[in-house]
Amino acid sequence: MHRSALTTSIKQFSRQIVYVPKHKPPNHEDFEVLKDFLSKYKNILIVTGAGISTESGIPDYRSEEVGLYARSNHKPIQYQEFVKYPKVRQRYWARNFVGWPRFSAVQPNNTHLAIRELEKMGKITSIVTQNVDRLHHKAGSENVIELHGTGYIVKCLKCPYEISREELQVELMKNNQYMESSFTMIRPDGDVDLPREQVDKFRSPLCPTCEGPLKPDIVFFGDNVPKERVDKVRSEVSSSDAVFVLGSSLTVYSSYRIILQAKEEHKKVAVLNIGPTRADDIVDIKVSTKCGDILPELCNRIGKTPS
């Protein structure tokens, strides 16, 4: 694949699609209730979902009209299918290979940067993110727990070998120079739609140590979050004073149980998300608007308020 073709596709893609769903602008009450929440608590656990990355050009799965499920017939990769079937791995890696330059070029937006500023103020104990895009890292955040893993690390399914996704891309380019870059939509995990003939010719990566199959360090659908990660999240919830959810519908249980634990421990929970969430009936505060329309200004105001 020629780098010039990749660059052209990236530029075309960045101009094409907006993934933020319809929403109302924040009002004065929204601002004040969240300002009071952030001012009152010092040790806040942040939980983030795909809704904060939509503002950087990565779609979420479930948003009405603009989410991946609304735009396509896409079914996310299933863990057991990936493990069992070479053809499934071939299709995944072909799509991921073409989508990677765009996915890895995505930059953090004002919400990621505002979260980083709250960290600097000493407001945040840690960030638990459902996203695999590493935009929190790019924004400079430090204590980030990637609940569902990351697309930036690739591991062998049979031995301890691992490689960075950037390094793997170089190897994949050597073995698949004929691949073309033409797509309209990247997915939350970084892959794209491709014609079947391109997929069928793609040479999937194998472990150089044992020739086993390689898999991105992402918790695919049907897989479980590693126990040590679950335990670390539970510990972070217990050591926090409150929980602030940003851009997540909390549909999957791995994130919803964070809220259940927080409420069991009598902690306050605030949610900032455009659409409804699974936890709307149990949280203390729910504000429905775009994170980027309110969080940077909240951060600015709190930073100017004497402690």
N, C-alpha and C positions, 0 to 999 in steps of 0.2 A: 504494500500500500504506500503510495507516495505521500510525503508529508504535506505537500501543497494541496492535495485533494482533501486531506484531513482538515487543514486550516480553513479551506473554503466551506466545508460542511459545518464546522464549528461556527463560523460567522453567520452562515445562513440560518443555522438552528437558533442562534441567540436572538435573531430578529423575529422569529416566527410565532412562538407560542407563549401565552401567559397562563400560568398554572394556579394562580391565586383565585379561589372561588369568590363569587359575589359576596359582598359584606357591607355592613353599615359602618360609617366612620365612628370613632369613639366619641362619646359625649362627656360632659363634665362629671357626671356621676361615676362613669366608668373609670375616669382618671383618678378621682378622689379616693374611691374604694381600694384601688390597687396601690395608690400612693400610701395610704394608711397601712395597708398590709406590709408593703416593703419597708416602711419606716419602723414599724413595730417590731419586726423580727430580724435578728442578726444572722442566725445560722439556718439559712434556707437551702433546702434541697431542690434543685431545678430538674424537672423532667421535660425533655423535648421530644417532639415527633416530627413527622414529615412536613407538617404545616409550617415550620419555620424555614425549611429548605425550598419550599415552593417559590419564595421570593428571590431565590438565587437561580431559578430556572429548572429545578428538579421537581417533577410532579409527585403528588402523593398517590395513594391507591384509591381512597374512598370519597374524596370530595365530590359533591354534586356538580355535574356538568363538566368539570375540568380534571377530575381525578382519573387515574389510569383505567380503572374499571369502567368509568363513564365514557371514556374516549375509545376504548378498544375491547376486543374479546380476550385480552391477555389474561392468562392464568399464571400466577407466580410459580417459580420453580419449586418442585417438591423434593424434599431431602431424600426420601427413599428412592425416587426415580433417578435422581442424580447419581446416587451411590450404585444402583443396580445396572443402569443402562448406558453403555458407551455412546449411543446415538443422542441421548439426552445431554450428556456432557459435551458432545461435539456441538450441538445446537446452542447450548448455553455459552460455551467459550467463543464460538464464532461471533455471536451477538455482543458479548462482553468486550471482545477484542476491538470491534469496530466502534463501540460506544465509549471505550475507555478514554481516548484523548479528550472528548467533550466532558465526560464525567469528572475526570481528574483536573480539568481546567476551571471548573466551577469555583467561584470565590464566595466567602462568607458575606452575608448582608448585614444591614443595620441591627437586626435582632441578635445575631451572633456577637456582634461587636458590643452591643449594650450589655449582654450577659457577661462578657469579659470585663466590662467596666464595673459591674456589680461585684464580680470576683475581687477586683482590685480594691473596692471599698470594704471588703471583708464581710459582705452580706451573704455570700454563698459558700456552703461547705463543699458541695460537689455537684456535678452535672451528670444525670443519667439520661443518655440519649438512645432513642430507638433507631436513629439514623446511622447509616454505614458510610456516610460521605466525608467524614473527618473535617467538616466545616468548622466545628468548634476548635479543633486543633489549629486550623489555619487562622482562626481569629485570635489565637494565643491562649485559649483556656487551658488550665493545667490539670485539675482533678476531674477528668472525664471518664465515666464508665460507659463503654459501648455495649449496651444491653444485648443487641443483636449482632455484635461483632463489627467487622470493618471490611470493606472491599479493597483496602490497601495492603492486605497481607494474604498470601496464598499458602496453603499447607497441603502436604501429602496425606492421603487417607490411609496409608499403610505404614508410614515411618515418620520420624520426627522432622523430616526436612521441611523447611519453609523458605519463602522468597518474597521480596517485596513485589507488589503488583507492577511497579514501574520497571523493575528489572525483567520481570516475566514478559512485559510488553515487547521489549527488545528482542527476546528469543522468539516470540510469536511472529513478529514482523519478518524475521529471517526465514521462517518456515511457511509464511502465508503472504508472500509479496504480491500475489495476484488479487488479493481482496480489495474490493471497492468500498468507498465510504459514501453511502447515500442513505439518509434516514431523516425522519421528521420528528420522532419522539424518543427521548431517552427515558429509561425507567428508573424507579427509585434505587434499584440495585446496580444501575450502570449499564444495562444491556439495551439492545435496540432490535427492531424487526429487520430481518434480512430475507432475501429470496432463497428458496430452498436449494437452488443450484450452488449458491455461494456456501451455504451451510454444509452441503454434502462434500465439498472439496476441502473444507477446513481441516487442518491438522491440529488435533487437540494436544495440549501440553501434557507431558508425563514427567514424573519425578526422575531427575538425573541420577539419583542414588539407588532406587529400587524399581523404577519404571511403573510405580503405582500412579493412580489418577490424582490430579491436583484439584483442589477445591478452594474457593475464596473463603476466608475466615468469617463467614456470614452464617447466622442461624437461619437456615432456609425454613420455609413452611413445613410443618410436620416434624421438625427437629426440636430439641430442648435447649434452653439457655443453660450453659454449664453451671453446675451446682456452686462452685466457688464464686462465680459471678453473682448468682442469686444471693448467696450469703453475704457478699460484700455490699450489695444494694440494701439488704435488710439492715445491716449494720449502719449504713449511712442514713437510712430513714430514722432509725432509733436515735442517732446522735444529732439529728436536726431538730430545729424548733418548729418548722413549718415546711410545707411542700408547695411549690409553684409549678404548675403544668403549663407548658407553652406549645401550641401547635400540635396537639395530639388528641385523637378521638378516644384514646384509651380502649380501643376495641379489643386488642389482643390481651390475653390474661397476664402476660409477663409485665405489662405496664399497669394494668388495672389493679393487680394485687399490691402494687406500691401504695395506691390510694387506700385500699382496704386496710393495709397495715397501719398507715398513718392515722386513719380514723380510729382503729382499735387502740392506738396509743394516745388518742385524744389530742392530735395535732391539727392545726388549722391547714386547710387545703384551698388554694386558689387556682382557678383554671382560666387561661386566656386562649381561646380557640374560636375560629369563625363559626363552625357548625356545632351540633350537639355532640356530647360525649357520653360514654357508658357510665360515667360517674356523676352526671349532673344532679342526680337526686340525693347524693350524699356529701358533696363538697360544700364548703362554706361560702365561697365566692365564685361566680361564673360570669365572665365578661366575654361577649361574642363580638370580636372585631379582629382585624389583622394585627398581628404582633408588632410588625414594623411601623404601624401607625401610632402606637402608644408607648411601647417599651423604651425607645431611645429618649423620649421626652421625660418619661418617669425617671429614668436613670439620671438624666441631667438635673432634674429638680431635687432628687434625693441627694445627689452629690453636693448640692449647694446648701442643703439643710444642715445646721449644726447638730452634732450628735448629742 
